[in-house]
Amino acid sequence: MTGKTDDSTRSIAKRGTIAATALALGTGVTAGTATAQDDEEIVLFGDDYLAGVNFDVVSELEGQTVSNVLQSATDGASQTTFETPDDWDGYIIQYDSGEDAAILGLLFTEDADLSAGDSGSMSEEASFRNSALSLVETDLD
């Protein structure tokens, strides 16, 4: 196999570690009844982008955890990828996929006001915020 496969495997393992760390250390669960609003920009890792699939917000990440995840995931380039990383909120989401195993993802937003228990879906229109880091930018539906 080529080095590309090894790099891809490391990238997936790194993201899995980041998500697990965020889930274990930095979640602050709060109850909420608001639902996602239209035209609110969100950013996700490419593997976490499932257009049109409903998701539930499991938990909000604490501010320092969001900063740590963004720094780690962007290899320290969070300032160039996110102009003001401290203004971003992070959430753990679970897709309503109908599968036995839960599909979890990380969602970041500067605009949307989400809380644990909220639900939504993502637009089918998306673009890369940073293609080298596989960061996808889209809107909530």
C-alpha positions in Angstrom: 0.0 0.0 0.0 1.0 3.6 -0.5 1.8 6.2 2.2 -1.6 7.8 1.2 -3.5 5.0 2.9 -1.3 5.2 6.0 -1.9 9.0 6.1 -5.7 8.5 5.7 -5.8 5.9 8.4 -3.8 8.2 10.8 -6.2 11.0 10.0 -9.3 8.9 10.8 -7.6 7.6 14.0 -6.7 11.2 15.0 -10.2 12.5 14.4 -11.6 9.5 16.4 -9.3 10.3 19.2 -10.3 14.0 19.1 -14.0 13.2 19.1 -13.6 10.6 22.0 -11.6 13.1 24.0 -14.2 15.8 23.4 -17.0 13.5 24.4 -15.2 12.3 27.5 -13.8 15.5 28.8 -15.5 18.6 27.5 -19.2 18.1 27.3 -21.5 20.4 29.1 -25.0 19.0 28.8 -27.8 21.5 28.9 -31.5 21.0 28.2 -33.0 23.0 25.4 -36.2 23.1 23.4 -35.1 25.4 20.5 -34.7 23.8 17.1 -32.1 24.6 14.4 -32.9 27.7 12.3 -32.5 28.1 8.5 -29.4 29.7 6.9 -27.1 29.3 9.9 -23.6 28.4 8.8 -22.0 25.2 10.2 -18.6 23.5 9.7 -18.0 19.8 9.9 -15.3 17.4 9.0 -16.0 15.8 5.6 -16.8 12.4 7.2 -19.3 14.0 9.5 -21.3 15.7 6.7 -24.5 13.8 5.9 -26.7 16.1 3.9 -30.4 15.8 4.4 -30.1 13.3 7.3 -31.7 14.3 10.5 -29.5 14.7 13.6 -29.9 15.3 17.3 -27.6 17.5 19.3 -26.2 15.2 22.0 -24.1 17.7 23.9 -22.4 21.1 23.6 -18.6 21.1 24.0 -17.1 23.5 26.5 -15.2 26.5 25.1 -11.7 25.3 25.9 -12.5 21.9 24.4 -13.7 23.5 21.2 -10.4 25.5 21.0 -8.4 22.3 21.7 -10.2 20.3 19.1 -9.9 23.0 16.5 -6.2 23.4 17.2 -5.5 19.7 17.1 -7.6 19.0 14.1 -6.1 21.9 12.1 -2.5 21.1 13.2 -2.3 24.5 14.8 -3.8 26.4 11.8 -7.1 27.2 13.4 -6.4 31.0 13.2 -6.2 30.8 9.4 -9.2 28.4 9.1 -11.4 30.1 11.7 -10.7 33.8 11.9 -11.7 33.9 15.6 -11.7 30.3 16.9 -12.9 31.4 20.4 -16.2 32.6 18.8 -17.0 29.1 17.6 -19.2 26.7 19.5 -18.9 22.9 19.1 -21.5 20.2 19.4 -21.6 16.4 19.4 -24.4 15.3 17.1 -26.0 11.9 16.5 -27.5 11.1 13.1 -30.9 9.5 12.9 -29.7 6.9 10.4 -31.9 3.9 11.4 -28.7 1.8 12.0 -28.1 -0.2 15.1 -24.8 1.6 15.8 -24.9 5.3 16.5 -23.3 7.6 14.0 -21.7 10.5 15.9 -20.1 13.7 14.5 -18.7 17.0 15.5 -20.5 20.2 14.3 -19.0 23.7 14.7 -20.8 27.0 14.3 -20.4 30.7 14.9 -24.0 31.5 14.1 -26.4 28.8 15.2 -27.7 28.7 18.8 -28.1 25.0 19.5 -28.6 23.0 22.7 -28.7 19.4 23.7 -31.9 17.9 22.5 -32.2 20.1 19.4 -32.6 18.5 16.1 -32.0 19.5 12.5 -30.5 18.5 9.2 -27.9 20.0 6.8 -28.2 21.6 3.4 -27.2 19.6 0.4 -25.3 22.6 -0.8 -21.9 22.7 0.7 -18.3 23.8 0.0 -14.9 23.2 1.4 -13.9 25.7 4.1 -10.4 24.0 4.0 -10.1 21.1 1.5 -6.6 20.0 2.9 -8.2 19.5 6.3 -11.5 18.1 4.8 -13.6 20.8 6.6 -17.0 21.3 5.0 -19.1 24.4 5.2 -22.9 24.3 4.8 -26.1 25.6 6.3 -28.6 24.1 8.7 -32.0 23.3 7.0 
